[in-house]
Amino acid sequence: MTQAQEPACEQVPKIHKTVFKIRFDMPLNITVSDNVFGFL
């Protein structure tokens, strides 16, 4: 799934890209990141 999100990540702004990196670096906070991603 991460590979499929990488190309989509390039299309979004750098801020969103940073959020994606945080999601990958912190798999335990996936639920929190999903909530933040919903806000974005």
C-alpha positions as CSV (number, residue, x, y, z in Angstrom):
1,M,0.0,0.0,0.0
2,T,2.9,2.3,0.8
3,Q,4.2,2.0,-2.8
4,A,0.8,2.9,-4.2
5,Q,0.7,6.0,-2.0
6,E,4.2,7.2,-3.0
7,P,3.2,8.5,-6.5
8,A,0.1,10.1,-5.0
9,C,2.3,11.7,-2.4
10,E,4.3,13.4,-5.0
11,Q,1.2,15.2,-6.3
12,V,0.3,16.7,-2.9
13,P,2.1,19.6,-1.4
14,K,5.4,19.2,0.6
15,I,3.4,19.5,3.9
16,H,1.3,16.5,3.0
17,K,4.5,14.7,2.0
18,T,5.9,15.3,5.4
19,V,2.8,13.9,7.0
20,F,3.2,10.8,4.8
21,K,6.8,10.4,6.0
22,I,5.6,10.7,9.6
23,R,3.0,8.0,9.0
24,F,5.6,5.6,7.6
25,D,8.1,6.4,10.5
26,M,5.4,6.0,13.1
27,P,3.3,2.9,12.2
28,L,1.9,2.9,15.7
29,N,0.3,6.3,15.2
30,I,-1.4,5.3,11.9
31,T,-4.8,6.0,13.5
32,V,-3.7,9.5,14.6
33,S,-2.2,10.2,11.2
34,D,-5.4,9.1,9.5
35,N,-7.3,11.7,11.6
36,V,-4.8,14.4,10.7
37,F,-4.9,13.3,7.0
38,G,-8.7,13.7,7.1
39,F,-8.2,17.3,8.3
40,L,-5.9,18.0,5.4
